[in-house]
Amino acid sequence: MNNVIKAQHKDWHTTFVLSSSPCFLVLLYYFGRFPFFYESVAPHLPRTWDLELAGHLYLAAVSLITRTLLPLLCIIFVLRKKPPAFGYRVKGPRHLTGLYLVFLVLLLPVIFFASKQPAFHDHYPLYSGAGNSLFYLFIYEFSYLLVFFSGESFWRGYMLFGLAPRFGLYAIGIMALPYVMIHYGKPAPEAFGALIAAVVLGYLALKHKSFWLGVALHFSVAFS
């Protein structure tokens, strides 16, 4: 009887994570993208502001709300779990830190090659004024870091650790499906690379019991 109750408890948690995750993504898609910003937010900002840069900061703020804050509230008040159980911890097996560094070193030649391709030149940087000064570059990269933190806390945090008790390593594949889909519209090599990143970062996050090093790796790749 106790085993049945525990199984039903896990299934309830799994159902909640699976149903709430797309809700958070819908909120981000409709209220956190540039069309909504320019239509509903930008008209209320001072005319002297750089609206493109403000848009990136707005996207970062909404990403933090929809992919970090709301899931964190669900973890604490709905699932009645502690954040460290969903990857919100810094400490982990030290030997796995080296694997992140190895992965980054292996990616550097790929990043260098990609930086020379027209498809990437046409798409990046996302903020056209990033090269105007170190100040604008810092603000843009800071907003980028916040987006990556919110993404990792959601994909390799909320979804992955929320589904792993029920599906084990198969939770990586479930998380990877929508993660790859949000890369549609970006250069094809990046979309294919997202699948590899989802599997590798997902596996390392489960072993490390944390998504923090994934944030560092993801941002390092993007910054490079």
Backbone torsions as a table, in degrees:
resi	resn	phi	psi	omega
1	MET	NA	-44.4	179.6
2	ASN	-62.0	-37.3	179.0
3	ASN	-65.5	-38.1	178.7
4	VAL	-65.1	-43.6	179.8
5	ILE	-62.8	-43.1	178.5
6	LYS	-62.8	-40.8	179.5
7	ALA	-64.0	-43.8	178.1
8	GLN	-64.3	-36.0	178.5
9	HIS	-63.6	-44.4	178.6
10	LYS	-63.9	-41.1	-179.0
11	ASP	-65.1	-37.2	177.2
12	TRP	-63.5	-42.9	177.5
13	HIS	-63.6	-42.5	179.5
14	THR	-62.4	-45.1	179.1
15	THR	-60.7	-40.8	-179.6
16	PHE	-65.8	-44.3	179.8
17	VAL	-63.7	-43.6	-179.1
18	LEU	-65.5	-35.5	-177.5
19	SER	-85.3	-31.5	-178.9
20	SER	-79.1	-31.3	-177.2
21	SER	-57.7	-50.6	177.5
22	PRO	-64.6	-26.9	177.0
23	CYS	-64.3	-42.8	178.2
24	PHE	-64.0	-39.1	-179.9
25	LEU	-68.5	-35.7	176.5
26	VAL	-64.0	-42.9	177.8
27	LEU	-60.0	-44.1	179.4
28	LEU	-64.7	-41.4	-176.4
29	TYR	-65.5	-42.7	-174.1
30	TYR	-89.0	-25.1	-175.9
31	PHE	-118.4	-2.6	-177.3
32	GLY	-116.2	4.1	-177.8
33	ARG	-100.4	170.1	-174.6
34	PHE	-63.1	-38.0	178.5
35	PRO	-55.7	-45.5	178.7
36	PHE	-66.9	-39.8	-179.2
37	PHE	-60.9	-49.4	-176.8
38	TYR	-68.8	-30.1	-178.2
39	GLU	-83.2	-39.4	-170.3
40	SER	-113.9	-20.8	-175.9
41	VAL	-109.1	-47.7	-175.3
42	ALA	-55.3	-39.8	-179.4
43	PRO	-60.0	-19.2	-177.6
44	HIS	-96.8	0.3	-179.2
45	LEU	-93.9	154.6	177.1
46	PRO	-57.6	142.2	-177.1
47	ARG	-66.0	-21.0	-178.6
48	THR	-77.9	-10.5	-177.5
49	TRP	-74.1	148.8	171.0
50	ASP	-78.5	101.2	-173.1
51	LEU	-66.3	-32.6	179.8
52	GLU	-65.6	-44.9	178.3
53	LEU	-67.0	-40.8	177.2
54	ALA	-60.4	-34.9	178.3
55	GLY	-63.8	-38.8	178.4
56	HIS	-67.8	-39.1	177.4
57	LEU	-66.9	-37.0	177.1
58	TYR	-64.2	-45.1	178.2
59	LEU	-58.9	-42.9	179.8
60	ALA	-62.5	-41.3	-179.0
61	ALA	-65.2	-45.7	-179.9
62	VAL	-67.0	-35.4	177.0
63	SER	-61.9	-42.2	178.6
64	LEU	-64.1	-38.3	-179.0
65	ILE	-69.2	-48.8	-172.8
66	THR	-81.1	-29.6	-174.4
67	ARG	-109.5	-9.5	178.1
68	THR	-122.9	-56.6	-175.1
69	LEU	-65.2	-52.4	-178.4
70	LEU	-62.6	-46.6	175.2
71	PRO	-60.8	-37.0	179.3
72	LEU	-64.2	-40.0	176.7
73	LEU	-64.3	-38.3	177.7
74	CYS	-65.5	-40.1	178.9
75	ILE	-59.4	-45.1	-173.4
76	ILE	-78.8	-46.1	-170.0
77	PHE	-100.3	-22.1	179.9
78	VAL	-102.2	-53.4	-179.8
79	LEU	-79.8	-15.0	178.7
80	ARG	58.1	44.0	178.4
81	LYS	-117.2	164.9	175.8
82	LYS	-92.8	140.2	-178.5
83	PRO	-50.4	-39.1	178.9
84	PRO	-56.8	-26.5	179.0
85	ALA	-69.6	-13.1	179.3
86	PHE	-114.3	25.9	174.5
87	GLY	92.3	-1.0	179.6
88	TYR	-81.6	66.6	176.6
89	ARG	-149.4	149.2	-178.7
90	VAL	-93.5	-39.7	-176.5
91	LYS	-75.1	147.0	176.7
92	GLY	-169.4	-179.1	177.9
93	PRO	-56.0	121.2	-173.8
94	ARG	-65.4	-31.3	-176.5
95	HIS	-65.9	-20.6	179.7
96	LEU	-77.2	-19.0	178.3
97	THR	-59.9	-38.0	179.3
98	GLY	-62.4	-32.3	180.0
99	LEU	-65.4	-37.2	176.2
100	TYR	-63.0	-41.7	179.6
101	LEU	-66.2	-40.5	177.9
102	VAL	-62.3	-43.1	179.5
103	PHE	-61.6	-40.4	178.9
104	LEU	-65.3	-44.2	179.3
105	VAL	-61.4	-41.4	178.8
106	LEU	-65.4	-29.5	-177.7
107	LEU	-82.4	-21.2	-174.9
108	LEU	-58.4	-44.6	176.1
109	PRO	-62.2	-36.8	178.5
110	VAL	-65.4	-41.9	179.1
111	ILE	-63.0	-43.0	179.3
112	PHE	-61.0	-43.5	178.7
113	PHE	-64.2	-44.4	-178.2
114	ALA	-63.6	-34.3	-177.5
115	SER	-65.1	-17.2	-179.8
116	LYS	-93.3	-3.8	-175.5
117	GLN	-88.3	138.7	-179.4
118	PRO	-57.6	-35.6	-178.1
119	ALA	-60.8	-36.7	179.5
120	PHE	-78.5	-34.4	177.0
121	HIS	-63.1	-36.7	-178.6
122	ASP	-73.4	-22.5	-174.2
123	HIS	-102.0	-32.2	-175.5
124	TYR	-120.4	150.5	-3.7
125	PRO	-72.2	155.1	-178.1
126	LEU	-67.5	-26.6	177.3
127	TYR	-104.6	117.5	-173.7
128	SER	-66.2	-21.7	-178.9
129	GLY	-94.2	11.9	-175.5
130	ALA	-61.6	-27.4	-177.7
131	GLY	-93.6	5.1	-177.0
132	ASN	-71.1	-36.5	179.7
133	SER	-164.3	166.9	177.4
134	LEU	-65.3	-30.9	179.2
135	PHE	-63.7	-50.1	-179.5
136	TYR	-65.8	-36.7	177.7
137	LEU	-63.1	-42.5	-179.6
138	PHE	-64.1	-45.9	-179.3
139	ILE	-62.7	-43.2	-179.9
140	TYR	-63.7	-46.5	-178.6
141	GLU	-67.7	-33.1	177.0
142	PHE	-64.2	-43.2	177.8
143	SER	-64.2	-36.1	177.8
144	TYR	-63.2	-42.7	179.5
145	LEU	-61.9	-41.5	179.4
146	LEU	-64.2	-38.0	178.1
147	VAL	-64.2	-43.0	179.8
148	PHE	-67.3	-38.6	177.5
149	PHE	-62.1	-46.2	179.9
150	SER	-63.4	-38.1	179.9
151	GLY	-65.3	-47.3	-179.9
152	GLU	-65.6	-39.3	179.5
153	SER	-64.6	-25.8	179.8
154	PHE	-87.0	-55.4	-174.2
155	TRP	-71.6	-55.2	-177.6
156	ARG	-93.1	9.5	176.3
157	GLY	-118.5	-84.3	-174.1
158	TYR	-58.6	-52.9	-176.9
159	MET	-69.3	-51.4	-173.8
160	LEU	-63.4	-52.3	-178.0
161	PHE	-74.6	-21.9	176.2
162	GLY	-75.1	-26.5	-177.8
163	LEU	-101.0	-21.8	-175.8
164	ALA	-59.9	-37.1	179.0
165	PRO	-59.5	-28.6	-178.4
166	ARG	-94.6	-38.5	-172.0
167	PHE	-111.5	-7.6	-179.2
168	GLY	64.2	-137.6	-179.4
169	LEU	-65.8	-20.7	177.6
170	TYR	-64.5	-18.0	176.9
171	ALA	-61.7	-27.8	178.0
172	ILE	-63.0	-43.8	179.7
173	GLY	-66.3	-38.7	178.6
174	ILE	-64.1	-44.3	178.8
175	MET	-65.7	-34.9	-175.3
176	ALA	-67.5	-30.5	-176.8
177	LEU	-58.2	-60.1	179.2
178	PRO	-68.7	-29.0	-179.7
179	TYR	-62.6	-44.2	178.5
180	VAL	-66.9	-36.5	-177.2
181	MET	-64.8	-30.4	179.2
182	ILE	-72.3	-8.8	177.3
183	HIS	-93.2	0.2	175.2
184	TYR	-60.9	137.6	-178.3
185	GLY	98.8	-17.1	175.7
186	LYS	-88.9	170.3	177.6
187	PRO	-51.9	139.4	-175.4
188	ALA	-53.9	-44.3	179.3
189	PRO	-59.2	-33.8	179.0
190	GLU	-69.1	-38.5	179.4
191	ALA	-65.4	-42.4	176.8
192	PHE	-67.1	-38.2	178.3
193	GLY	-64.5	-28.4	179.3
194	ALA	-63.4	-33.7	178.3
195	LEU	-65.7	-43.8	178.4
196	ILE	-64.0	-43.7	-179.7
197	ALA	-61.8	-41.0	-178.9
198	ALA	-61.7	-42.6	-177.7
199	VAL	-71.5	-47.7	-176.4
200	VAL	-67.8	-49.6	-179.1
201	LEU	-66.8	-33.9	177.5
202	GLY	-65.4	-44.8	179.9
203	TYR	-64.6	-45.0	-179.6
204	LEU	-65.4	-37.1	179.0
205	ALA	-63.0	-41.8	179.0
206	LEU	-65.2	-40.1	-179.7
207	LYS	-72.5	-37.1	-178.2
208	HIS	-83.5	-16.0	-177.5
209	LYS	60.8	31.1	-178.0
210	SER	-160.5	150.1	176.5
211	PHE	-105.6	2.5	-173.2
212	TRP	-64.3	-43.3	179.2
213	LEU	-67.8	-26.9	174.0
214	GLY	-64.8	-37.2	175.8
215	VAL	-61.6	-47.5	-178.9
216	ALA	-62.1	-43.3	-179.4
217	LEU	-67.3	-46.6	-177.6
218	HIS	-60.9	-44.3	179.9
219	PHE	-68.9	-37.1	178.4
220	SER	-61.4	-41.9	178.2
221	VAL	-64.2	-46.5	-178.6
222	ALA	-65.4	-41.6	179.6
223	PHE	-65.0	-39.2	178.1
224	SER	-61.5	NA	NA
